[in-house]
Amino acid sequence: MIPKSHPRYRSLITRKRLADLSKTGIVSLEGLTAHGRGEAFDYLLGEETTTSALMAEKVAAALLLSAKHPVISVNGNTAALAAEEIADLQRSSGARVEVNLFHRTEKRIQAISRLLEEHGISLVKGEVSRYIPLDHDRGLCHYDGIHSADVVLVPLEDGDRAQALVSMGKKVISIDLNPLSRTSRVATVPVIDELTRALSNISGFCNSLGPKEAASLIHGIDGTGFIRDALEYIRRRLLDVLD
Ligand code: PTJ
């Protein structure tokens, strides 16, 4: 039992959900450690969306709305933490949703797909092939999903695939609390924010942005600028703690 009065109630409930879903195979054991790293960076960022991250979320929404074939890639952690938010974003952006796993087994694909479908998400399904030039199973994807996408949203991603997608000419939106990760550094739009906060904000912008504003936001995107802002924000926060 986790008492509601506990100051870290939300964090503890989230950890419990991930631990429970690791027993069903939805979350990999490695996913638990990945979550811990995310939490550490969220501490450094004050556990709230920075002004710069909110801007990145607006640009991400503009990219999704302007895309011909946007796809949201979902792994075990993302499904466990944010199935509801992914469903909202699919409705507001019209993006396809595809399950893509690093620790891929057919059993995990089925369990994650079931969870997402229970939340009303419509999935790209059928045969997969190694369309992404990678040695590991993240290279497997659907022809009419990630393979044909012009914009791919990759929450909690591994840097190899983000780089491979960029090399294939796709625009990549990452959601990763670590501003130093390779994923953040190679993404077209690195969203440096916690997954559920980021997805809710991106959906909100998808609902409110008009086509003209969306078109102007996607010109001259400065991904490195978002990383610099996050690092500067952390630097200031650390100095404030010492003051
Ligand atoms: O389900 P699978 O098999 O596809 O595996 C998924 C994981 C997450 C295990 C896999 O993609 C992986 O190993 O990812 P990495 O390389 O650990 O990268 C995950 C990144 O997400 C790290 O930089 C974390 O800081 C970040 N992160 C973790 N939790 C959150 C987060 N970022 C935003 N919100 C979070 N809740």
Residues whose N, C-alpha, C, O or C-beta is under 5 A from the ligand:
A	BS01	PTJ	I26 S28 E30 G31 A34 H35 R37 G38 N75 G76 N77 N100 L101 F102 H103 L156 E157 D158 I175 D176 L177 N178 S181 D193 E194 L195
